[in-house]
Amino acid sequence: MEIEEEELQTQDPDFWNNPKKAEALLKQIKEKKSWTDKFALGEKELEDLEVLMEFFAEGEATEEELEEQYGKLNEVIENLEFLNMLGAESDRMGAILQINPGAGGTESQDWAAMLMRMYMRYGERKGFKVKIIDEQEGEVAGIKSVSIEFEGDFAFGYLKGENGVHRLVRLSPFDSANRRHTSFASVYVYPIVDDSIEITVNPADISWDTFRSSGPGGQHVNKTESAVRLRHEPSGLVVECQEGRSQLKNREKAMKMLKSQLYEIEIRKKQDAQQDIEDGKMKIEWGSQIRSYVMHPYKMVKDVRTGFETSNVQSVMDGELDGFIKAFLMKFGGK
């Protein structure tokens, strides 16, 4: 069905009689427009380049102007290629990213906090709305765990390749002898399901605990037991949420997080090319890492799966992850 015909349906007075069907159609229209808008932009940039080439032949444009316009066209084409690699139903969705430190106490907890900052910076660079849902602070430094929500188109598609163990090598700021230490932390990413996708959860399969919030918000948040912990018996999943002051809203968010994880599990079951969902729980130790971040004796960040690497460690820690993400999608076809 053409976009024009679909848009005509939205003008029908009875369009919202079936809200889920209406939302699904609006989502479909939006997805198609993301393609047509980028393609139209590509056509415009190509026409501008052709005109500029004519001006250049007549001596009315410089080589620098040509290169600049070529760069604009090339960027649009690369964005289209990138979009083509994000064709799975879940790729367009928002994402929740969880970080857990490996063994090693303060060292690995500090490394987990560094990763948290890195991903939050990345999300801000991409224009996503970034929000901490649950955070357990370390006793000395760093964090014991964190769940971060990324809201925006293709957040999961971009971040899904970050699943796995991340290894850090550095001179420890917590070692009085300033010796080199190796730390590990695991990252697990799953898509946020929207209301157009139905996931049925039996209330009898769920148990709830409440507790006082221990994360950011301090004295305002933790006066009452507003934080919640949900356990889903059939899957063994445990979800914690202490995002706001309202226990009811935290329960609603926890249920959405549970449904999102159940959805991700089902999607992976349908994909024969999957890595088992238990990969997210692999041992956080030697030999299991997907990426190494070396700060001493040299500077290098290298992805074990794709071979992509950079010596600009600081830019990576500041959220510059596009090279790693693109290399992953190019090699694994967006799976």
MARDORO-871395 format. One record per residue (C-alpha): x, y, z; residue in three letters; residue number from 1. Coordinates in pm, 1 decimal, decimal comma, always signed. Each point is the difference from the previous one (the first is absolute). Layout:
% residues N
          X          Y          Z   gutor   figu
          X          Y          Z     ala    NUM
...
***
This chain:
% residues 335
          X          Y          Z   gutor   figu
       +0,0       +0,0       +0,0     met      1
     +131,3     +345,2      -96,4     glu      2
      +70,8     +258,4     +271,2     ile      3
     -263,9     +235,0     -146,1     glu      4
     -271,8     -266,3      +34,7     glu      5
     +109,3      -79,9     +354,5     glu      6
       -4,0     +369,4      +94,9     glu      7
     -355,7      +30,7     -139,1     leu      8
     -106,4     -274,2     +243,0     gln      9
     +117,3     +213,0     +292,1     thr     10
     -255,6     +267,6      -99,3     gln     11
     -289,5     -243,3      +38,5     asp     12
     -228,7     +109,8     +290,8     pro     13
       +4,4     -360,6     +129,5     asp     14
     +379,3      -29,0      -20,4     phe     15
      +52,1       -2,1     +378,9     trp     16
     -282,2     -246,0      +72,4     asn     17
     +270,0     -267,1      +12,1     asn     18
     +294,5     +176,8     +173,0     pro     19
     +251,8     -284,7      -39,2     lys     20
      -72,5      -37,4     -370,5     lys     21
      +23,5     +378,3      -41,1     ala     22
     +333,6      +18,4     +181,4     glu     23
     +136,4     -288,8     -207,9     ala     24
      -95,1     +180,3     -323,7     leu     25
     +153,8     +329,0     +116,8     leu     26
     +318,1     -188,4      +88,7     lys     27
       +1,1     -161,1     -346,2     gln     28
      -41,0     +340,2     -167,5     ile     29
     +281,5     +146,8     +208,5     lys     30
     +233,3     -287,9      -93,1     glu     31
      -67,9      +42,0     -372,5     lys     32
      +46,2     +377,2      +21,9     lys     33
     +339,6      -44,8     +164,3     ser     34
     +104,6     -172,8     -323,1     trp     35
     -168,2     +235,9     -248,3     thr     36
     +118,8     +314,6     +180,6     asp     37
     +362,2     -117,2       +0,4     lys     38
      -23,3     -107,7     -364,3     phe     39
     -145,0     +341,2      -97,4     ala     40
     +282,9     +170,2     +188,5     leu     41
     +250,1     -214,7     -192,3     gly     42
     -155,1     +104,5     -331,4     glu     43
      +22,1     +366,6     +101,4     lys     44
     +366,2      -28,5     +106,3     glu     45
      +81,9     -178,2     -328,9     leu     46
     -169,6     +275,1     -203,7     glu     47
     +191,6     +265,3     +197,9     asp     48
     +325,2     -184,7      -72,5     leu     49
      -77,3      -18,4     -373,5     glu     50
      -74,6     +374,7      -11,6     val     51
     +318,4      +75,0     +194,3     leu     52
     +201,4     -212,1     -245,6     met     53
     -132,4     +214,1     -286,1     glu     54
     +100,0     +315,1     +189,0     phe     55
     +343,1     -150,9      +65,5     phe     56
      +46,9      -72,7     -371,7     ala     57
      -72,5     +366,3      -68,7     glu     58
     +237,9     +114,9     +273,0     gly     59
     -279,3     +126,0     +226,9     glu     60
      +46,6     -256,0     +280,4     ala     61
     +304,6     -121,8     +190,0     thr     62
     +131,9     -351,2      +53,8     glu     63
      -63,4      +42,3     +375,3     glu     64
     -369,0      +72,1      -67,5     glu     65
      -21,6     -311,1     -215,7     leu     66
     +157,6     -214,4     +271,7     glu     67
     -233,8     +144,6     +262,6     glu     68
     -310,0      -79,2     -208,8     gln     69
     +130,8     -347,2      -81,7     tyr     70
      +43,5      -56,3     +372,7     gly     71
     -363,6      +96,9      +62,6     lys     72
     -122,2     -243,5     -266,9     leu     73
     +224,9     -277,1     +129,2     asn     74
     -134,7      +49,8     +354,5     glu     75
     -360,7      -37,8     -121,4     val     76
      +90,5     -319,5     -190,1     ile     77
     +177,8     -142,1     +304,4     glu     78
     -305,2      +76,8     +215,2     asn     79
     -220,1     -186,7     -248,1     leu     80
     +237,0     -297,8       +5,8     glu     81
       -2,7      +12,0     +379,4     phe     82
     -380,2       +7,4       +2,2     leu     83
       -6,0     -299,9     -232,1     asn     84
     +197,3     -199,0     +259,2     met     85
     -261,7      +77,2     +264,8     leu     86
     -289,9     -187,8     -153,8     gly     87
     -109,6     -219,2     +290,7     ala     88
     -331,7      +83,7     +165,8     glu     89
     +170,4      +71,9     +331,7     ser     90
     +275,9     +223,8     -144,4     asp     91
     -218,2     +311,3      -10,5     arg     92
      -95,3      -29,4     +366,8     met     93
     +147,5     +176,3     +300,7     gly     94
     +242,1     -196,8     +216,9     ala     95
      +89,4      -79,7     +357,2     ile     96
     +368,6      -58,9      +66,0     leu     97
     +116,2     -174,4     +317,7     gln     98
     +356,9       +4,8     +133,9     ile     99
     +136,2     -233,9     +268,2     asn    100
     +360,1       -6,9     +127,1     pro    101
     +199,4     -321,9       +8,1     gly    102
     +198,0     -133,2     +292,8     ala    103
     +252,5     +241,4     +147,2     gly    104
     -198,4     +227,1     +227,3     gly    105
      +78,4     +369,9      -27,3     thr    106
     +210,7      -37,1     -317,0     glu    107
     -276,7     -159,4     -207,9     ser    108
     -271,3     +215,7     +158,6     gln    109
     +191,4     +311,4     -104,2     asp    110
      +35,3     -144,0     -351,7     trp    111
     -377,5      -60,4      -12,0     ala    112
      -54,5     +367,3      +91,1     ala    113
     +238,0     +104,9     -278,5     met    114
     -202,2     -207,3     -247,9     leu    115
     -321,3     +153,9     +131,3     met    116
     +136,9     +347,7      -74,2     arg    117
     +121,9     -113,2     -343,6     met    118
     -340,9     -132,5     -106,3     tyr    119
     -186,4     +298,6     +137,7     met    120
     +231,8     +230,3     -196,9     arg    121
      -58,3     -214,0     -310,3     tyr    122
     -377,4      +24,3      +43,2     gly    123
      +19,7     +377,3      +33,9     glu    124
     +216,1      +20,7     -315,3     arg    125
     -264,2     -196,9     -194,5     lys    126
     -282,4     +219,7     +126,9     gly    127
     -164,0     -271,3     +209,2     phe    128
     -181,7      +80,3     +322,4     lys    129
     +219,5     -167,4     +263,2     val    130
     -125,2      -87,3     +346,8     lys    131
     +130,3     -210,9     +290,3     ile    132
     -274,1     -241,3     +111,1     ile    133
     +184,5     -184,6     +273,9     asp    134
     +345,9      +51,6     +151,0     glu    135
     +175,5     -178,5     +286,8     gln    136
     +303,1     +198,5     +112,2     glu    137
     +328,9     -162,9     +101,5     gly    138
     +114,6      +15,1     +361,7     glu    139
     +327,2     +182,6      -75,2     val    140
      -35,1     +114,3     -360,6     ala    141
     -183,2      -88,2     -319,1     gly    142
     -320,4     -200,6      -28,3     ile    143
     -120,6     -352,0      +78,7     lys    144
     -255,6      +13,1     -281,5     ser    145
     -192,0     +245,0     -217,4     val    146
     -289,4       -7,6     -249,0     ser    147
      -11,6     +286,1     -252,6     ile    148
     -289,4      +75,7     -233,9     glu    149
      +65,3     +137,8     -350,3     phe    150
     -309,7     +146,2     -161,3     glu    151
      +10,3      +74,5     -371,9     gly    152
      -22,1     -158,2     -346,3     asp    153
     +242,5     -291,3      -54,1     phe    154
     +149,2      +20,5     +350,4     ala    155
       -6,9     -380,4      +30,7     phe    156
     +126,8      -48,4     -355,5     gly    157
     +305,4     +211,9      +74,3     tyr    158
      +71,1     -140,2     +345,4     leu    159
      -76,1     -371,4      -41,6     lys    160
     +357,7      -78,7     -104,3     gly    161
     +124,8     +120,1     +339,9     glu    162
     -122,4     -321,0     +167,1     asn    163
     +289,1     -181,7     +167,1     gly    164
     +301,3      +45,7     +225,5     val    165
     +218,2     +313,4      -12,2     his    166
     +359,7      -19,4     +127,3     arg    167
     +208,8     +288,0     +137,6     leu    168
     +378,0      +10,8      +50,4     val    169
     +136,5     +303,2     +189,2     arg    170
     +217,2     +124,7     +283,8     leu    171
     -230,6      -27,7     +298,3     ser    172
      -91,6     +323,3     +182,2     pro    173
      -95,5     -219,9     +297,9     phe    174
     +340,3     -172,0      +29,2     asp    175
     +253,0     +186,2     +215,6     ser    176
     +279,2     -164,5     -201,5     ala    177
     -159,9     +127,5     -324,6     asn    178
      +11,9     -346,3     -158,9     arg    179
     -172,6     -105,5     -318,9     arg    180
     -339,1     -167,6      +48,3     his    181
     -245,5     -179,1     -229,4     thr    182
     -372,0      +46,0      +66,0     ser    183
     -313,8     -141,9     -161,1     phe    184
     -363,8     +107,0      -26,7     ala    185
     -292,9     -147,3     -193,0     ser    186
     -249,2     +188,8     -214,5     val    187
     -345,3     -133,3      -88,0     tyr    188
     -234,6     +188,8     -237,2     val    189
     -363,4      -74,2      -80,3     tyr    190
     -273,4     +188,0     -192,5     pro    191
     -289,0     +185,4     +164,5     ile    192
     -327,6     -137,2     -132,7     val    193
     -269,8     +251,3      -84,5     asp    194
     -374,7      -31,8      +53,6     asp    195
      -56,4     -135,2     -351,7     ser    196
     +175,3     -325,2      +98,3     ile    197
     -193,5     -231,5     +228,1     glu    198
     +192,6     -198,4     +261,0     ile    199
     -220,2     -194,6     +240,7     thr    200
     +126,6      -44,8     +354,8     val    201
     -192,5     -204,3     +257,2     asn    202
      -21,7     +203,3     +325,8     pro    203
      +25,0     -328,2     +192,6     ala    204
     +352,9      -45,4     -138,4     asp    205
     +119,4     +328,5     +155,4     ile    206
     +112,2      +84,3     +351,2     ser    207
      +82,6     +350,7     +123,1     trp    208
     +233,4     +151,0     +258,4     asp    209
      +26,8     +365,3      +95,7     thr    210
     +301,4     +181,3     +142,4     phe    211
     +140,5     +346,4      +52,8     arg    212
     +174,9     +156,5     -296,6     ser    213
     +379,7      +14,8      +27,0     ser    214
      +83,2     +176,9     -324,3     gly    215
       -4,0     +365,8     -111,9     pro    216
     -276,1     +208,6     +151,9     gly    217
     +110,1      -78,1     +352,1     gly    218
     -200,3     +163,7     +272,5     gln    219
     -298,7      +70,4     -225,6     his    220
      -34,2     -351,6     -141,2     val    221
      +96,2     -229,0     +286,1     asn    222
     -233,6     +119,2     +278,8     lys    223
     -251,6     -271,2      -95,8     thr    224
      +27,5     -348,4     -148,8     glu    225
      -75,9     +117,9     -353,6     ser    226
     +260,2     -217,9     -174,5     ala    227
     -124,9     -338,9     -122,0     val    228
     +147,0     -338,7      -83,6     arg    229
     -193,2     -237,7     -226,0     leu    230
      +66,0     -374,1      -33,1     arg    231
     -144,3     -196,7     -293,0     his    232
       -6,0     -366,4      +96,4     glu    233
      -19,9     -173,8     -345,1     pro    234
     +295,5     +190,4     -149,4     ser    235
     +197,6      +63,9     +318,8     gly    236
      +28,1     +368,4      -96,4     leu    237
      +42,3     +257,8     +277,2     val    238
      -70,5     +366,5      -73,5     val    239
      +64,3     +296,9     +229,0     glu    240
     -125,9     +354,3      -47,6     cys    241
      +54,0     +306,9     +216,5     gln    242
      -44,7     +264,3     -266,3     glu    243
     -255,8     +219,2     +179,1     gly    244
     -166,6      +74,9     +330,7     arg    245
     -322,3     -184,5      -82,7     ser    246
       -6,9     -373,4      +76,3     gln    247
     -287,1      -39,8     -247,8     leu    248
     +198,7     +157,9     -283,3     lys    249
     +303,7     -208,9      +89,3     asn    250
     -218,2     -312,6      -15,0     arg    251
     -129,2     +101,7     -343,2     glu    252
     +356,5      +61,0     -123,0     lys    253
     +120,5     -332,5     +145,3     ala    254
     -280,7     -183,9     -181,9     met    255
      +96,2     +172,4     -325,7     lys    256
     +363,4      -98,9      +54,6     met    257
     -104,3     -361,1      +65,2     leu    258
     -214,4      -12,3     -315,1     lys    259
     +286,7     +151,3     -198,0     ser    260
     +240,0     -271,5     +119,0     gln    261
     -255,5     -274,1      -72,8     leu    262
      -48,7     +147,6     -347,2     tyr    263
     +375,4       +0,5      -59,6     glu    264
      +20,4     -364,5     +105,8     ile    265
     -275,8      -94,9     -244,8     glu    266
     +162,0     +195,4     -283,0     ile    267
     +329,3     -177,6      +61,6     arg    268
     -171,9     -338,4       +0,5     lys    269
     -143,0      +76,4     -343,0     lys    270
     +342,4      +94,8     -134,4     gln    271
     +201,9     -313,8      -66,6     asp    272
     +307,6     +220,6      -28,7     ala    273
      -39,8     +108,9     +360,8     gln    274
     +245,1      -28,6     +282,0     gln    275
     -179,0     -159,8     +289,5     asp    276
     -154,9     +249,4     +240,8     ile    277
     +218,1     -147,9     +271,3     glu    278
     +299,0     +157,5     -174,6     asp    279
      -99,6     +310,9     +190,4     gly    280
      +84,4     -191,4     +316,8     lys    281
     +333,0     -145,4     -113,0     met    282
     +291,3       +8,6     +239,3     lys    283
     +144,2     +348,3      +27,0     ile    284
     +362,9     -100,2      -32,2     glu    285
     +290,2      -76,1     -235,7     trp    286
      -84,0     -125,8     -347,9     gly    287
     -363,7     +109,3       +1,9     ser    288
      +40,2     +369,1      -88,9     gln    289
     -135,0     +159,6     -316,6     ile    290
     +213,1     +314,1      +34,5     arg    291
     +321,5     +102,5     +175,5     ser    292
      +76,3     +350,6     +122,0     tyr    293
     +374,7      +35,4      +66,9     val    294
     +122,3     +316,8     +172,7     met    295
     +345,1     -129,5     +102,1     his    296
     +271,0      -81,3     -114,9     pro    297
     -143,0     +133,4     -330,1     tyr    298
     -336,3     +146,8     -102,5     lys    299
     -233,4     -214,2     -208,6     met    300
     -366,5     -100,4      -14,2     val    301
      -56,2     -311,3     -210,8     lys    302
     -311,6     -202,4      -77,9     asp    303
      +82,6     -370,4       +6,2     val    304
     -288,2      -94,2     -233,8     arg    305
      +63,8     +244,9     -283,3     thr    306
     +363,6     +100,5      +44,9     gly    307
      -97,9     +368,3       -4,6     phe    308
     +235,2     +203,3     +217,9     glu    309
     +101,9     +353,8      +89,0     thr    310
     +278,2     +155,4     +207,6     ser    311
     -221,7     +291,3     +102,2     asn    312
     -117,5     -154,6     +327,3     val    313
     -124,8     +330,4     +142,1     gln    314
     -241,1      +61,6     -288,3     ser    315
     -143,2     -351,3      +46,4     val    316
      -49,2      +57,6     +372,2     met    317
     -172,6     +326,5      -94,0     asp    318
     -256,0     -196,9     -202,7     gly    319
     +152,8      -16,2     -348,9     glu    320
     -115,0     -355,0      -83,4     leu    321
     -124,6      +38,4     -358,8     asp    322
     +303,8     -173,7     -151,9     gly    323
      -43,6     -307,9     +220,6     phe    324
     -376,1      -14,3      -54,8     ile    325
      +27,8      +38,5     -378,0     lys    326
     +271,2     -267,7      -19,9     ala    327
     -222,3     -240,6     +196,9     phe    328
     -302,0      +61,1     -222,9     leu    329
     +207,2      -28,8     -317,4     met    330
     +145,7     -334,6     +108,4     lys    331
     -307,3     -159,3     +151,8     phe    332
     -261,8     +152,0     -228,1     gly    333
     -189,3     +168,3     +279,2     gly    334
      -91,3     -330,0     +165,2     lys    335
***
